[in-house]
Amino acid sequence: MAKAKSPFSLLYALFISTLSLAQYTSSDWESRDKWMKTDSLINMAGVSVGQVVADIGCHEGYLSMHLARKVKSNGRVYAVDVRDDRLATLRENANSRNLSNIITILGDYDNPKLPEGTLDCVFVIDTYHEITAYKTVLNHIRKALKPGGQIMVLEKLKKRIIGKSREEQVAAHSLAMHYVEKELQQAGFSIVSKIENHGLWEKEDDKQMWVLLAKKTLQ
């Protein structure tokens, strides 16, 4: 018979669960602008007025809101997540900010369900390590991009799993740049630029961010 959890254990688990969701709430967005250097990432990707972009793993819409303002009303942002409750909150956030150019998509774990041949850039921010079927998803992203379209991946690498296998890193919700760089190239992308040290995720000393920007190649 399994041992019953104490009330303290249950409360602690609930507390940890709440913390894991809290990082996606809009109350944290202003500080995230600074430590993630969001404006510089959007500029690095060359996002401009009128473009069509996507935010995969959008959660409650932090990056989607930034992108929507950048591409303006004649542009479009596809915000993709596998949880409908997050998308519902995103829509509320967009409405409260008078942003009508965001389209939410309830994706599958192996398919972001993006329209083919329409996107200028796809952002995968702190989400790639969660994608088990990454080869399939990268193929879908490639099909969704216009000729010469780009993908930006930002991840955090935790110090304690540096040098570990891909499987061990993913289990720790982290991933090294060299794995993703190789996977992008194998999927039909060429690396445009990369940042090996983009700073610390949430300013935590053991979580160094890195960034890859890659372009769809002709095949």
N, C-alpha and C positions, 0 to 999 in steps of 0.2 A: 504493500500500500504506500502510495506517495505521501510524504510528510507535508502536512498542511503549512502554508506560509503564515508567518506571524502578521498581525496588522501593520507592524512597522515595515516589514518587507514589502507588503502590498503598497503602502503609502510611498515608500522609496521608489518602487518601480514606476508608480504613477508620476512621481516627481521627475524622474529621469526621462520618461516618455514626453512629459510636457516640455522639458528643456529641449528635446530633440526637435519639437515642432516650433518652438519659440524663435529659433534662428531665422525662420522664414516669414515672420510677421513684419508688417510695415513699420512698426516702432523701431526696428533695428536698421532700417534702410539707410538713414542718413549717415550713420557711422560706417556702414558697409561701403558707401560711396568712396570713403577715404582709404580704408585698408585694402579694398579690392581694386582701387584705381579704375573705376568703371568707365569713366569718360575716356581714359587713355586706351582702354581695350576696344571701345567702340570706334575710336579714331583709327586705331591700328588696323581694324577690319575694313576701314574705308566706308562705313555706313553713311549714306547721304539721303537727302530728301527724295521721296518718291520710290525708294527701293522696297523690295519685298524680302523680309527676313524671317527667321524662325528662332524660337527659344525652346530647346528641348530640355525637359526637366524644369519647367518654369515655376513650379510650386505656386506661391501666391502672387507672382507677377513682378518681382523686383526688377529683373532685367527687361522684361517685356514692356514695362512702363517707360524705362529709359529709351528703349528702341522705338517705341511708338511716338515719343516726342521728337526723336531724331529724324525719322522718315516722314513725319508730319501726316496730315490728313490724306494726301494723295499717295501715301505709302501704305504698307500693310505688314502686320506682325502676326505670325502664327505661333500661338503659345500652346505647347504640348506638355501634357502630363498624363500619368497613368491613374491618377486619383481625381475623381470628379469633384470631391469636396474642395480640393485645392483650386480647381478651375472655377468653381462657384465663387470662392473668395476672391479670386483674380478678377472675375467679372464685376464684383462689387467694388473692388479697388479701382478698376478702370472707369466705371461709371461715376464714382465720386470725384475722379480727376478729369472728367469730360473727355475721355479718350475712347473714340469710337472706331479706331482702326486696328483693334486687336481681335483676332479670331481664335477662339479656344478649340483645341482638338483633344479628345480623350483617346490617347494612343494606346497601342498594345506594347508589351515589353519587348517585342521583336519588330515593331513597325510603328513609326511616328505618324503614319498616315498623312504625309505631306503631299500636296499636289505636285505632279511631276513637271520638271522643266521650267519652274516659275521663280525660284529663289535666288537672290543675290548672295546671301550669306546665312549660314546656320550656326547658332551658338549652342555649345554643349558645356555648361558651366557646372562644375562639381557634380557631374552626373554620369560621365563616361564609365567610371569605375563600377557603377551599378548595373551597367548594361551587359548581361551575360551573352546574349546573341549579338555581339558587337559587329561581327562580319556582316550579318544580315542587315543590321541597322545602318551601317556605313553604306551598304549598297543602296538602301532606300534613300539615304541622304544624298548620295551621288546622283541618283535619278531625279531627285527634287530640285537640284541646282541647275541653273542656267549654264551654258558653256562658259568656263572661266569663273564660275561661282566658287565661293570659299566656305570653309568650315573652321571655326575657332573652338579649340578645346582648352579649358582651364581645369587643372586638377591640383590637389594638395598631396605632397609626399611627406608622410610622417617619418621622423628620424628613426624610430625603432624598427621600421621595416625596410630601410634602405638596403639594397642588395638581396632582398628576399625574392622568391619566385612571384610570378604574376598572381597565382592563386592565393598566396599568403598575403600579398598586398591588398588584393581585392577584399579578402576577408576582414581586413582592417579598415575598410572604406577609404582606400588610398591607392595611388598608382604612380609609377615612375614614368617620366617622359619618354624614355627610349622604347618602352613597350608600345605606346600609342603612336609614336613617330613611325615605327615599322608597320603597324597595322594600317595607318593611313596610306602609306605608300603602297602597300599590298592591295588596298581597296581602290586604287586609281587616283590618288591625290599626290601632288608634289608640295613639299614644304616651302612656304613663302618666307616665314620668319618664326623665330622662337625666342622665348624668354625663359631662361633656366631658373632665375630667381625673381619672381614678381612680388616678393614680400611674404608676410606671414598671414595665413588664413585666420581670420578673427583675432589677429595679433597674438596668436599662441605660438610660443617658441619652437614647438616640435612639429609644426605644420607649414612647410614651405610651399608656396604656390609656384607653378610653372604654366606656361602658355604656349600653345602651338597654333599657328595659322597656316592652313594648307589650301591649295587651289585644285579644283577638279581638272584633271588632265584629259586630253582627247585620246580615245581608244578606238 
